């Protein structure tokens, strides 16, 4: 009996299919903790982007945008509506259609999911040099050509270059890095903030001043603040004198210094390759946005 073994080169269609399956499985795993599937994420992320462009699409328009079958989109929309992530409202121009929009909770979940998937983009494109590399750009051009969707020169609805959603996405992504670091030390974010205050605002920090610092701009729930000193003391990370004034314990000081050094290394990885002038401009813009947001909040 004779047998002939032939090694066939994979076709472009086969490779695209394999890559799409790999990507779908990776997104499913990544957004699963947020209660989403890949398909649900596709709808939420699309609605998020369309909302930024001032659009409130119908189910049909959303199906066209995502490339999903309308009947499948209808099922996904009902599931997301049942989870409190989006709203369906009668379309003002078509009695047979509904318009879709994200709820506040849906917007929050979308921002968090987008940040997670952006990390996946970094991993996926790493062999090509990252999302902004020339090889990745060439891949994007090739995929557009295959899909017949290279309409990037077509006019688009004007979208603000920077919005609160962009800032929120960046904040969530960087906070996720910090949370993973703190998890390795079995420390929560509120406890880390508290330890940092005790370690840097002492010595002998009065407890009322400690609580005031945590209340003023540390992004902690107000009801949690009165419990944090006791948490540090119980964990052996802080000590108190007879007047209740706080200092880090030797263990707390060592932990603070270790985490601070690790954060410095991560900060260098995040920002080290960015242009200092761009960073300075970003800082000025964020300061102005903060001031304006507070003024608007006071006026509401």
N, C-alpha and C positions, 0 to 999 in steps of 0.2 A: 504494500500500500504506500502510495506516495502522498505526501502532504506538502503544500506550499504555504509558507507563512509570509504574509505581506504586511508591512507596516505602512498604514495609510496616513498621510498628513491630514490633520484635522481641518475641516472646512471653516471658513469664516462664520457661517451660521452656527456651527457646533460650538465654536469658541465664544460667540456672543451669548448663546444659550447658557453655557457653563458659567460664564461670568455673571449673567443676570441671576442665575440660581444661587450662586455664591453670595452675591450682594443681598438678595432678598433674605436669605437665611441669616446673614450677619445683622441686617436691620431688625429682623424679628427678634433676635436675641437681645439686641441693644435697647429696643423700645419696650420690650416685654415688661420690665419693672414699672413702666409708666402705664401699664394696662392697655397697650396698643399692639396691633399687628403691623406688618409692613404696609399692607393695603390701607389700613386706617391712618397710619402716619402719612402716607402719600396724600390723602385727602386733607388732613389737618394742615400739613405743611403748605399745600397748594392754596388752601383758603387763607392761611396766614399771609402768604406772599401777595395774593390777589387783594386782600384787605389793605395791605400797605399801598397798593396802587389805586385805592379808592373804589374797588370793584366789589359787588355783592352778586356773585354768579348764581344762575339757576343750576339745578342738578344736571341738566343737559350740558350747560357750559362747563361745569366742573368735570363732567365725563370727557368732554372733548379736550380739556386742558390736561388731564391726567392720562388719557389714552385708555381708560377703562371702559368696559361695557356699561351702558346706562342702567341696565337692570342690576348689575353688581354695585354700581355707585348708589343706587336707591337703597339696597340692603345695608351698605356701609353707613349711609347717612342716618338711617333709622337706628342703627346700633349706637352711633356716636351721639345722636339726639337723646337716646335713652340713658346714656352715660353723663348727660349734662354738658357735653362738649360743644355742641352747636345748636343753632336755632333754625327752624324752617318757617318762613313767613310767606304769605300770599304775594305773588309777583304783581306789581301795580299795572303792568302792561299785558299780562297774559293770565287769564283766569285758570288755565290748566297747569300753570307752572308755579313753582315756589322758589324763593330766593334763600340763599344760605349765608349764615354768618356765624362766627365763633362766639361762644359765651366768654365771660371773663375767665372762667376756669379753663375753657378750651384754649384760649390764648396763652395762658400760663403753661399748660401742658405742651402746646405746640412749640413754644420757645424752648422749653427744657428738652423736648425731643429733638429739635433741630440742632441744639448744641451737642447732643450725644451723637447724632448722625454725622455732624461735621468732623468729629473725632474719627469716625469710621472712614470718611473721605481721606483723611491724612494717612490712615493705614492702607487703604486700597491703592492710593496713588504713590505710596512710598517707593515701590520699585521703579517708578518713572521719574522720581525726583520731587514728588510732592504735588499738591494741587495747582501750583502756579508755574510749574516747570514747562519748558518748551515741548517736551515729549507728551505731557498731559494735554497741553493745548492742541497738539497735533491729533491726539486721540479724540478729543472733543470735536474737532473739525471733521474727522473721519466718521464719527458716529452721526453727526448732523447730516453729512452727505448720504449716509446709508438710510437714515430715517426720512430724508427729504424735508427736513425742518430747518434748514439754515436760513432763517428769516430774521437774523439778528440786526439787520440794517433797517427793518421795518419800524415805523414810528410806534412808540409805546406811550402809555399813559404816564405822565410825569409823576415820579415818586420822590419823596424827600430823600436826600442822600444819606441822612442819618435820622433815626427815630428812636423813641424809647424802647421799642422792641429790639433794635440792634444792640443798644446798651444792655438791655436785660439778657440777651443771648450771651454776650461776652461775659457779663457778670456771673451768669449761671455756670458757664464753662470753666472760668477760673476758680469759682467757688468749689466746683466738683473736684478739681485738682487738689485744693486744700483739704477737702473732706476726706479724700483717699489717703492723704498724708497723715491726717490726724487719726484715721481709723487704725493705721499701723501702730500708733501709740496708745490705742484704746482711749482716745480723748474726743469728746464732742466739741463742736464749734463754740457753744457758750462757755464751756469750761476753759477752752484755749484762750478766748478773749479775756476771761476773768484772770487767768494766770498771767497773761501778758500785762494786764493793768497792774497787778500786784508787783510784778517783777520790774516794771519800768516807771511806775509813779511813786514808789516808796523812796526812802524807807519809812516804816511805821505809818502806813496809809490808813487814815481813819475810815471806819466802815461806812459812814454816811457819804464821805467823798468818793469812796470806791463805788458805791451804788449809784451815785450821781453821774460818775463818768460812764458807767455802763448804760445808764438811761439816756444820756445825751449822745446819740449818734452811733451807737454800736450795733444797731439792727438786731436787738434782742427783744423778745416779748417782755413787756413791763412786769407781768406777773411772775416771770422767772427770776428777775434780778435779785429779789430779797433772799433767794435760796442759794445763790452761787457762792457766797463766802463760806457757808457751811459745807457745801460740796467740796471746795478746795481743802478745807480743814479736815474733813472726814477722809479724804483721799491721801492726806499727808503731804499735799503739795504746798500748803501755806501754814503759817503759825500766827497766833495772835497773842498780844501782851494782855496785861490785866485790864487795859482800857479798850480792848477789842481792836486795836490797830493791827493791820495786816502786813506781813512780810512773807516772801517765798521761803519755804523750807529748803534745806540743801537738795533734797530730791526734786522739789519744784523748780529750783534754780537750774539744776542740771537738765531737766526736761525742757524748760523754756529755752535754754541756750542751744540744745540739740535741735529742737524744732525750728528755731530761728535760723540756724545755719542751713538746714535743709530747705527752708523757704527761700533763702537767699540764692541757693543753687537753682531752684526752680524758676525764680524770678529772672535770673540771668538767661535761662533757656527760653523763657517767654519773650523777653524784651531785648536781650543783648544784641540781636542782629538787626533791630529796628533803628532807623535814623533818629538820632537824638532830637533833631529839629522837629520831626514828625511827632515824637513823644511829647515834646514841650507844647506843640500846637494842640495836641489831643487833650493835654491837661488843662490848657486854657479854655478850650471849648467845653469840656465837662464841668469846669468851675462855673462857666456862664450858664450852662443848662441847669445846673443845680440851683443857682440863684433865681433864675426865671421860673423854675418849677415851684420853688417855695413861694415866690410872689404870687403865682397863679393860684396855688393852693390856699393861700391866705385870703384871696379875693373870692373864692367860691363859697 
